[in-house]
Amino acid sequence: MKNLKKFVFACLSIIMLSSCSQKNFVEQGTPLNKQKVNNIVEGSTTESQIINLFGEPTSSKTINSNEMQWTYNYIKKSSTSHILIGETQYNLIERKLDVIISKGVVTWFNYDEIQKQKKW
């Protein structure tokens, strides 16, 4: 009988602790995907077409009197956290698009996508 009480207590403890988890979801920035990026043509795509595709850039800087660099960033993270042990898993997608515009036309662009996943 004493062992049965310990077993029931252990099972109830495990159930209670496992129910103390929380799912989190964060999404920041301009949604980017490879299909939209494939619409960019160096020497042809205009500044207004970039704005129509992606909206206003996350950041911009002046390179010289004729050139601007626009940067678009996107982060999407979903995770599960446990009250006692912290984050137990996550899926992370980071996307970044850099565009150089000279005299209203795209002259160069670079797109990077990083996906990370961790479970423990």
MDAnalysis code that builds the backbone (N, CA, C; Angstrom):
import MDAnalysis as mda
import numpy as np

u = mda.Universe.empty(360, n_residues=120, atom_resindex=np.repeat(np.arange(120), 3), trajectory=True)
u.add_TopologyAttr("name", ["N", "CA", "C"] * 120)
u.add_TopologyAttr("resid", np.arange(1, 121))
u.add_TopologyAttr("resname", ["MET", "LYS", "ASN", "LEU", "LYS", "LYS", "PHE", "VAL", "PHE", "ALA", "CYS", "LEU", "SER", "ILE", "ILE", "MET", "LEU", "SER", "SER", "CYS", "SER", "GLN", "LYS", "ASN", "PHE", "VAL", "GLU", "GLN", "GLY", "THR", "PRO", "LEU", "ASN", "LYS", "GLN", "LYS", "VAL", "ASN", "ASN", "ILE", "VAL", "GLU", "GLY", "SER", "THR", "THR", "GLU", "SER", "GLN", "ILE", "ILE", "ASN", "LEU", "PHE", "GLY", "GLU", "PRO", "THR", "SER", "SER", "LYS", "THR", "ILE", "ASN", "SER", "ASN", "GLU", "MET", "GLN", "TRP", "THR", "TYR", "ASN", "TYR", "ILE", "LYS", "LYS", "SER", "SER", "THR", "SER", "HIS", "ILE", "LEU", "ILE", "GLY", "GLU", "THR", "GLN", "TYR", "ASN", "LEU", "ILE", "GLU", "ARG", "LYS", "LEU", "ASP", "VAL", "ILE", "ILE", "SER", "LYS", "GLY", "VAL", "VAL", "THR", "TRP", "PHE", "ASN", "TYR", "ASP", "GLU", "ILE", "GLN", "LYS", "GLN", "LYS", "LYS", "TRP"])
u.atoms.positions = np.array([
    [0.817, -1.203, 0.000],
    [0.000, 0.000, 0.000],
    [0.865, 1.272, 0.000],
    [1.960, 1.205, 0.760],
    [2.839, 2.354, 0.841],
    [3.485, 2.649, -0.525],
    [3.878, 1.591, -1.257],
    [4.466, 1.772, -2.575],
    [3.447, 2.301, -3.576],
    [2.198, 1.893, -3.443],
    [1.138, 2.370, -4.332],
    [0.935, 3.872, -4.150],
    [0.982, 4.360, -2.909],
    [0.831, 5.791, -2.639],
    [1.985, 6.576, -3.274],
    [3.196, 6.046, -3.164],
    [4.342, 6.715, -3.775],
    [4.205, 6.749, -5.298],
    [3.733, 5.648, -5.862],
    [3.556, 5.572, -7.304],
    [2.502, 6.577, -7.781],
    [1.369, 6.626, -7.086],
    [0.296, 7.561, -7.452],
    [0.785, 8.997, -7.301],
    [1.514, 9.274, -6.203],
    [2.051, 10.619, -5.993],
    [3.025, 11.003, -7.116],
    [3.894, 10.076, -7.508],
    [4.853, 10.340, -8.581],
    [4.127, 10.601, -9.900],
    [3.112, 9.808, -10.201],
    [2.345, 10.007, -11.446],
    [1.638, 11.354, -11.449],
    [1.012, 11.706, -10.353],
    [0.320, 12.998, -10.262],
    [1.308, 14.159, -10.382],
    [2.478, 14.018, -9.791],
    [3.505, 15.065, -9.888],
    [3.947, 15.261, -11.332],
    [4.158, 14.158, -12.035],
    [4.564, 14.242, -13.438],
    [3.479, 14.917, -14.263],
    [2.242, 14.560, -14.037],
    [1.125, 15.164, -14.782],
    [1.038, 16.656, -14.492],
    [1.166, 17.032, -13.227],
    [1.075, 18.449, -12.867],
    [2.227, 19.245, -13.480],
    [3.424, 18.706, -13.426],
    [4.578, 19.426, -13.973],
    [4.518, 19.533, -15.487],
    [4.030, 18.501, -16.145],
    [3.959, 18.558, -17.605],
    [2.887, 19.527, -18.086],
    [1.921, 19.824, -17.251],
    [0.865, 20.759, -17.657],
    [1.277, 22.218, -17.456],
    [2.467, 22.448, -16.950],
    [2.947, 23.802, -16.695],
    [3.761, 24.338, -17.874],
    [3.418, 23.986, -19.075],
    [4.157, 24.479, -20.230],
    [3.327, 25.515, -20.977],
    [4.012, 26.346, -21.732],
    [3.364, 27.431, -22.457],
    [3.949, 27.516, -23.860],
    [3.092, 27.699, -24.844],
    [3.541, 27.875, -26.222],
    [3.634, 29.367, -26.515],
    [4.724, 29.765, -27.169],
    [4.966, 31.163, -27.503],
    [5.149, 31.299, -29.005],
    [4.705, 32.423, -29.541],
    [4.854, 32.685, -30.974],
    [5.191, 34.157, -31.160],
    [6.286, 34.419, -31.878],
    [6.720, 35.796, -32.146],
    [6.966, 35.925, -33.638],
    [6.456, 37.001, -34.216],
    [6.687, 37.289, -35.625],
    [6.962, 38.787, -35.740],
    [8.122, 39.125, -36.324],
    [8.506, 40.527, -36.445],
    [9.024, 40.817, -37.838],
    [8.747, 41.992, -38.313],
    [9.311, 42.450, -39.570],
    [8.422, 42.196, -40.770],
    [9.015, 42.390, -41.932],
    [8.329, 42.246, -43.209],
    [8.370, 40.789, -43.653],
    [7.212, 40.145, -43.848],
    [7.246, 38.764, -44.349],
    [7.983, 38.687, -45.694],
    [8.966, 37.831, -45.754],
    [9.777, 37.643, -46.957],
    [9.689, 36.187, -47.383],
    [9.692, 35.952, -48.676],
    [9.792, 34.578, -49.167],
    [10.525, 34.578, -50.501],
    [11.049, 33.411, -50.838],
    [11.875, 33.250, -52.035],
    [11.103, 33.608, -53.307],
    [9.792, 33.323, -53.347],
    [8.994, 33.623, -54.544],
    [8.964, 35.124, -54.832],
    [8.756, 35.929, -53.797],
    [8.752, 37.379, -53.998],
    [10.137, 37.884, -54.395],
    [11.163, 37.352, -53.739],
    [12.533, 37.783, -54.034],
    [12.899, 37.445, -55.477],
    [12.387, 36.340, -55.996],
    [12.677, 35.947, -57.382],
    [12.113, 36.943, -58.403],
    [11.213, 37.838, -57.977],
    [10.679, 38.871, -58.864],
    [11.640, 40.039, -59.072],
    [12.701, 40.110, -58.252],
    [13.656, 41.208, -58.370],
    [14.630, 40.918, -59.513],
    [14.797, 41.901, -60.393],
    [15.747, 41.792, -61.505],
    [16.696, 42.981, -61.418],
    [17.981, 42.678, -61.210],
    [18.974, 43.754, -61.130],
    [18.996, 44.538, -62.438],
    [18.977, 45.867, -62.328],
    [19.010, 46.735, -63.493],
    [17.642, 46.998, -64.097],
    [16.609, 46.366, -63.548],
    [15.275, 46.516, -64.119],
    [14.201, 46.860, -63.069],
    [14.242, 46.186, -61.929],
    [13.226, 46.407, -60.883],
    [13.405, 47.803, -60.292],
    [12.287, 48.517, -60.172],
    [12.346, 49.893, -59.674],
    [12.108, 49.949, -58.167],
    [12.447, 51.089, -57.614],
    [12.232, 51.368, -56.198],
    [10.760, 51.172, -55.820],
    [9.848, 51.674, -56.650],
    [8.415, 51.546, -56.344],
    [7.952, 50.088, -56.425],
    [8.546, 49.299, -57.314],
    [8.190, 47.882, -57.369],
    [8.648, 47.150, -56.103],
    [9.800, 47.520, -55.585],
    [10.274, 46.928, -54.330],
    [9.316, 47.267, -53.192],
    [8.878, 48.521, -53.150],
    [7.936, 48.926, -52.100],
    [6.611, 48.183, -52.264],
    [6.150, 47.985, -53.499],
    [4.918, 47.219, -53.716],
    [5.064, 45.771, -53.277],
    [6.240, 45.191, -53.479],
    [6.469, 43.793, -53.095],
    [6.625, 43.608, -51.583],
    [7.405, 44.505, -50.943],
    [7.806, 44.288, -49.556],
    [7.398, 45.384, -48.582],
    [6.873, 46.493, -49.062],
    [6.546, 47.600, -48.177],
    [7.781, 48.428, -47.866],
    [7.679, 49.232, -46.838],
    [8.809, 50.076, -46.433],
    [9.894, 49.210, -45.805],
    [11.168, 49.535, -46.051],
    [12.246, 48.723, -45.490],
    [12.342, 48.859, -43.972],
    [12.920, 47.842, -43.362],
    [13.176, 47.871, -41.924],
    [14.177, 48.972, -41.605],
    [15.190, 49.095, -42.459],
    [16.174, 50.169, -42.300],
    [16.703, 50.575, -43.668],
    [17.217, 51.785, -43.735],
    [17.817, 52.262, -44.984],
    [18.998, 53.155, -44.636],
    [19.990, 53.140, -45.526],
    [21.137, 54.036, -45.328],
    [21.604, 54.542, -46.678],
    [22.128, 55.749, -46.652],
    [22.650, 56.368, -47.860],
    [24.092, 55.928, -48.056],
    [24.374, 55.381, -49.234],
    [25.739, 54.961, -49.565],
    [26.499, 56.152, -50.156],
    [25.879, 56.816, -51.124],
    [26.416, 58.057, -51.695],
    [25.231, 58.845, -52.244],
    [25.481, 59.896, -52.997],
    [24.391, 60.760, -53.454],
    [23.417, 60.043, -54.394],
    [23.853, 58.958, -55.026],
    [22.984, 58.245, -55.973],
    [22.478, 56.890, -55.462],
    [23.087, 56.369, -54.403],
    [22.762, 55.006, -53.975],
    [22.242, 54.937, -52.547],
    [21.248, 54.057, -52.369],
    [20.681, 53.760, -51.055],
    [20.723, 52.253, -50.844],
    [20.913, 51.840, -49.600],
    [20.787, 50.424, -49.257],
    [19.569, 50.259, -48.373],
    [18.654, 49.398, -48.797],
    [17.472, 49.073, -48.018],
    [17.641, 47.678, -47.459],
    [17.224, 47.503, -46.219],
    [17.291, 46.196, -45.576],
    [15.911, 45.831, -45.049],
    [15.510, 44.612, -45.340],
    [14.260, 44.039, -44.835],
    [14.623, 42.848, -43.953],
    [14.073, 42.810, -42.740],
    [14.318, 41.704, -41.816],
    [13.000, 41.060, -41.423],
    [13.045, 39.757, -41.224],
    [11.868, 39.008, -40.792],
    [12.316, 37.918, -39.829],
    [11.631, 37.818, -38.703],
    [11.908, 36.776, -37.713],
    [10.591, 36.134, -37.309],
    [10.591, 34.814, -37.304],
    [9.422, 34.049, -36.866],
    [9.923, 32.966, -35.922],
    [9.444, 33.002, -34.675],
    [9.890, 32.038, -33.682],
    [8.692, 31.454, -32.953],
    [8.651, 30.155, -32.896],
    [7.657, 29.478, -32.075],
    [8.415, 28.603, -31.090],
    [7.977, 28.610, -29.844],
    [8.696, 27.857, -28.828],
    [7.736, 27.333, -27.777],
    [8.224, 26.374, -27.032],
    [7.492, 25.832, -25.897],
    [8.365, 26.029, -24.678],
    [7.797, 26.631, -23.667],
    [8.532, 26.876, -22.430],
    [7.852, 26.147, -21.287],
    [8.682, 25.677, -20.387],
    [8.197, 25.004, -19.189],
    [8.520, 25.899, -18.007],
    [7.600, 26.021, -17.083],
    [7.767, 26.948, -15.959],
    [9.032, 26.644, -15.157],
    [9.317, 25.373, -14.918],
    [10.454, 25.029, -14.068],
    [11.787, 24.946, -14.810],
    [11.775, 24.451, -16.035],
    [13.050, 24.209, -16.715],
    [13.324, 25.162, -17.870],
    [12.430, 26.074, -18.162],
    [12.650, 27.058, -19.218],
    [12.240, 26.547, -20.588],
    [12.855, 27.122, -21.605],
    [12.491, 26.792, -22.980],
    [12.938, 25.361, -23.306],
    [12.009, 24.558, -23.828],
    [12.319, 23.162, -24.113],
    [12.457, 22.872, -25.601],
    [11.909, 23.728, -26.448],
    [12.090, 23.568, -27.892],
    [11.767, 24.873, -28.595],
    [12.351, 25.044, -29.775],
    [11.990, 26.205, -30.574],
    [12.244, 25.933, -32.043],
    [11.512, 26.659, -32.873],
    [11.710, 26.711, -34.311],
    [11.899, 28.188, -34.649],
    [12.969, 28.499, -35.353],
    [13.293, 29.886, -35.656],
    [13.577, 30.029, -37.142],
    [12.961, 31.032, -37.756],
    [13.230, 31.370, -39.143],
    [13.646, 32.834, -39.174],
    [14.827, 33.091, -39.740],
    [15.313, 34.457, -39.913],
    [15.543, 34.676, -41.409],
    [14.975, 35.751, -41.923],
    [15.149, 36.084, -43.336],
    [15.602, 37.537, -43.436],
    [16.535, 37.777, -44.376],
    [17.053, 39.132, -44.547],
    [17.246, 39.405, -46.035],
    [16.764, 40.555, -46.458],
    [16.925, 40.998, -47.838],
    [17.616, 42.356, -47.825],
    [18.756, 42.448, -48.503],
    [19.457, 43.719, -48.701],
    [19.325, 44.095, -50.164],
    [18.980, 45.358, -50.416],
    [18.789, 45.860, -51.779],
    [19.553, 47.166, -51.919],
    [20.324, 47.295, -52.983],
    [20.966, 48.579, -53.292],
    [20.242, 49.177, -54.490],
    [19.807, 50.421, -54.307],
    [19.056, 51.131, -55.336],
    [19.878, 52.336, -55.780],
    [20.078, 52.422, -57.083],
    [20.807, 53.543, -57.657],
    [19.927, 54.225, -58.692],
    [19.677, 55.505, -58.472],
    [18.838, 56.297, -59.380],
    [17.480, 55.634, -59.618],
    [16.906, 55.084, -58.552],
    [15.553, 54.525, -58.625],
    [15.446, 53.107, -59.144],
    [16.594, 52.445, -59.406],
    [16.581, 51.084, -59.950],
    [17.473, 50.180, -59.094],
    [17.048, 48.931, -58.893],
    [17.835, 47.967, -58.131],
    [19.093, 47.600, -58.926],
    [20.257, 47.775, -58.294],
    [21.516, 47.398, -58.957],
    [22.123, 46.141, -58.339],
    [21.695, 45.778, -57.118],
    [22.223, 44.603, -56.438],
    [21.253, 44.219, -55.332],
    [21.151, 42.919, -55.052],
    [20.382, 42.470, -53.893],
    [20.945, 41.154, -53.393],
    [20.681, 40.870, -52.114],
    [21.105, 39.611, -51.495],
    [20.021, 39.156, -50.529],
    [19.678, 37.880, -50.609],
    [18.645, 37.300, -49.748],
    [19.252, 36.137, -48.973],
    [19.072, 36.143, -47.654],
    [19.547, 35.064, -46.787],
    [18.385, 34.527, -45.961],
    [18.381, 33.227, -45.760],
    [17.370, 32.593, -44.917],
    [18.061, 31.568, -44.028],
    [17.808, 31.677, -42.737],
    [18.378, 30.757, -41.752],
    [17.233, 30.115, -40.988],
    [17.264, 28.807, -40.876],
    [16.265, 28.085, -40.094],
    [16.988, 27.304, -39.006],
    [16.519, 27.451, -37.791],
    [17.106, 26.742, -36.654],
    [15.988, 26.009, -35.919],
    [16.351, 24.860, -35.414],
    [15.379, 24.084, -34.641],
    [16.139, 23.408, -33.515],
    [15.565, 23.436, -32.334],
    [16.216, 22.807, -31.213],
    [15.176, 22.191, -30.297],
    [15.438, 20.962, -29.904],
    [14.581, 20.265, -28.944],
    [15.479, 19.610, -27.903],
    [15.088, 19.698, -26.669],
    [15.843, 19.014, -25.618],
    [14.946, 18.656, -24.482],
])
